[in-house]
Amino acid sequence: MSEKERLLKKQKDDIDKSILALQNEENRVSKRVDHLNQTIEKFISEKIKSFPWLSALVADYVDVYDKKLEKYLETKSHPAQKAAEMVKDIRIEKRFLEQKSRELKYTLDYYESLFPILKEYANDGLEDLANSLADNRARTLFDVEYDPALEWLSSDEYKDLSQTDRYQRALDNYFRRNKSRWQIGKDYERYIGYTYEMQGYSVTYQGIKLRFEDLGIDLICQKPGEILLIQCKNWRQNRLIREASINQLFGTSVKFTLENFYSNDQIPLLFTELLSNFNVKPMLITSTKLSDVARNFANALGIIVKENVPYSKYPIIKCNINRQTGEKIYHLPFDQQYDNTIIEFDRSEYYVQTIAEAEELGFRRAYKWRGN
């Protein structure tokens, strides 16, 4: 056998060995996939909480493909040892990150199965909300002259426009620009609250004030002898309200009634009777629809439901008269005291559409609030 033939044979043997190794690796992967599918089924059926070992299994599965690339670089005709080492280092780090990512995903999925309301906040601008809260806190501490209208204006607009045009532009931009889902939900609560104020109810915007501690009651609307406890959900049309939201609203309404009106030690056998006795009416208002199961729950529990109620633009500027000083002040939706300001129509207070309208009625823009 000539030297050339010997080299060709050696190369062929090396290739055959590489192919065999890859086939073995593929067989191992196939077994891993089968095992993984069985494990996931077991996880779902038995609600196993051992996320780390399951995540490690998934990470191993992903790791196989990186090993193939590493092996190829080492065994090809012109081996790339340095590249193979780099791939190996990256593979090890990637495997660790993949495992941690899976752990978090499965943990979140499990919690969402226990508490479906968490799904409402998925991709819900929570980072945007957190940053906003942090920024507002910092401004309260360090920048007492900060004007929140700046968030909706360029520096040139703020500097060059007249006061009337400046604040009108800020308000127009507030409506025009994209917002986080949290902000969209807040606007929806304000709109629904406004519609009940127009019906003569005194409205407390509990969802906006308490944020995630509202436990499902966004608005408390009161008239003599009647209280509406309203949960608002401005969701996409293709997303249904599930029974968990109905159950939470009912439970929170019972808790509200017991804490605020019920003094006897003897609690009625039927919570629906308790709510009826004090004319407390749980209500859900949504831009979408309920699932059939959720609607059955609502009927059984006596919860009033209003479906397919879209957000609509309304006179959002609050014109308020200070009880101590008599000053006439208007509040924009991004001002600090906006949601604490109650409009009393019998005191010549108003909701208006434009800055010019507020100023013509003798109201000025709210100053920076310096209270607690």
Summary of the structure (lengths in Angstrom):
residues: 372
radius of gyration: 30.9
end to end distance: 94.2
largest distance: 110.5
contacts: 996
relative contact order: 0.07
helix: 59%
strand: 11%
